[in-house]
Amino acid sequence: MENVVETVIKSDLNYMANNYGAFVWYETSLVLNDYLDAEDCTGTIESIVNIFQTQDTTTSPKAVMISHSGELMFVKEVEGYWCEDVVLDTAEITYTYRQAYERIMATDCIKPHSRYCVLREPLGPYQCNPQYIFGDAHGDILLFLDAVTGDVRNENPAFNPIE
């Protein structure tokens, strides 16, 4: 399935609407089958986690993490607030995961030795668009693809705005 990430996001948005009522979407984390710097990396996804926040004022707030691995789906609730990201809106995102992956792989940038990609709008002193972030916090290399414009950077735009 070409748009597996977008299909899972849509399915989880529906799940949240049907089971939690009011909510917001914060993040989609992906684990790839292969390392991004491997010659044979195809961008195939091993697992997906979507993170949401309930907004029902009559109950305690919950961060809801919906994990997908193969045909399995797990839902984990954590009491409290998710504070790391700005709320995402599917209408703003013009690049699919596959388009973002292909654009990143086509750049001359050194690829991170990582199997991770996250779609999020980072919270920082500068406002930015949602980003596909390839790599992980433990590595030396992160690549940011603007999910609206397709611009590629190696610095977090929420902390390093384009001059």
C-alpha positions in Angstrom: 0.0 0.0 0.0 1.6 3.3 -1.2 0.1 5.6 1.4 0.2 3.3 4.4 1.2 6.1 6.8 -1.6 8.4 5.7 -4.1 5.5 5.8 -3.1 4.7 9.4 -3.3 8.4 10.5 -6.8 8.7 9.0 -7.9 5.4 10.6 -6.5 6.6 14.0 -8.2 10.0 13.7 -11.5 8.2 13.1 -10.8 5.9 16.1 -10.1 8.9 18.3 -13.3 10.6 17.2 -15.4 7.5 17.8 -13.8 6.6 21.2 -12.8 9.9 22.8 -14.8 12.7 21.2 -12.8 15.9 21.4 -9.1 15.5 20.8 -6.1 16.9 19.0 -3.3 15.2 17.0 0.3 15.9 17.9 2.7 13.5 16.3 3.3 10.4 14.1 6.4 8.4 14.8 7.7 5.9 12.3 10.3 3.1 12.6 11.7 2.0 9.3 12.8 -1.5 8.4 16.2 -0.3 7.4 18.7 2.4 8.4 18.4 5.6 6.3 22.1 5.5 5.4 21.9 1.9 4.2 22.3 1.4 0.4 19.2 -0.9 0.4 16.9 1.3 2.4 13.5 1.5 0.7 11.7 3.6 3.3 9.4 0.6 4.2 7.7 1.1 7.6 8.0 -1.4 10.4 5.8 0.4 12.9 3.8 3.6 13.4 2.8 5.4 16.6 0.2 8.3 16.5 0.0 10.6 19.6 -3.2 12.4 20.5 -4.5 14.5 23.4 -8.0 14.2 24.7 -9.9 17.5 25.0 -13.0 16.5 26.9 -13.4 19.0 29.8 -15.6 16.6 31.8 -12.8 14.0 32.2 -9.1 14.0 33.2 -6.8 14.9 30.2 -5.1 11.9 28.6 -2.3 11.5 26.0 -3.4 8.6 23.8 -0.7 6.6 21.9 -1.9 4.3 19.2 0.8 1.9 18.0 0.7 -0.2 14.9 3.0 -3.1 14.0 2.0 -5.3 11.2 -1.7 -6.1 11.7 -1.5 -5.4 15.5 -2.8 -2.2 17.1 -2.3 -1.2 20.7 -3.8 1.8 22.5 -2.1 3.3 25.6 -3.5 6.1 27.7 -1.4 8.2 30.0 -3.0 10.7 32.4 -1.9 14.3 31.8 -0.9 16.5 28.9 1.4 16.1 25.9 3.6 19.2 25.8 6.3 18.6 23.2 4.6 19.7 20.0 2.2 22.0 18.3 -1.2 20.6 17.2 -1.2 19.0 13.7 -3.8 19.5 11.0 -4.0 17.1 8.1 -5.2 19.9 5.8 -1.9 21.7 6.3 0.3 18.8 5.3 0.9 18.6 1.6 3.8 16.0 1.5 3.0 12.4 2.1 5.6 10.3 4.0 6.6 8.6 0.8 7.2 12.0 -1.0 9.1 13.2 2.0 11.3 10.1 2.1 12.0 10.3 -1.6 12.9 14.0 -1.4 15.2 13.4 1.6 16.9 10.5 -0.1 17.4 12.5 -3.3 19.3 15.3 -1.5 23.1 15.4 -1.2 22.9 15.5 2.6 24.5 12.8 4.6 21.8 10.5 5.8 21.4 9.7 9.5 22.3 6.3 10.8 18.8 5.9 12.1 15.6 4.0 11.4 13.4 6.8 12.7 11.2 9.5 11.2 8.7 11.6 13.0 6.0 14.0 11.6 5.5 16.8 14.1 5.4 20.6 14.4 8.2 21.3 16.9 7.5 23.6 19.8 10.1 26.3 20.0 10.7 30.1 20.0 10.0 30.3 16.2 6.8 29.2 14.5 7.3 26.7 11.7 5.4 24.3 9.5 5.0 20.6 10.4 8.2 18.7 9.7 9.1 15.2 8.8 12.3 14.7 10.9 14.5 11.9 9.8 17.0 10.6 12.4 16.8 10.5 16.2 17.9 12.7 19.1 20.8 10.3 19.9 22.4 10.7 16.5 24.6 13.5 15.1 22.5 14.0 12.0 18.9 15.1 11.7 17.2 16.1 8.4 14.1 18.2 8.5 11.6 18.3 5.6 9.0 20.9 5.7 5.7 19.0 5.2 4.1 22.0 3.5 6.8 23.4 1.3 9.2 20.4 0.8 12.2 22.4 1.9 15.0 20.3 3.4 17.2 21.5 6.3 19.6 20.0 8.8 18.6 22.4 11.6 15.4 22.6 13.5 13.4 25.5 12.1 11.6 26.0 15.5 15.0 27.1 16.9 16.9 28.2 13.8 14.6 30.2 11.4 15.5 30.8 7.8 17.1 34.2 7.5 
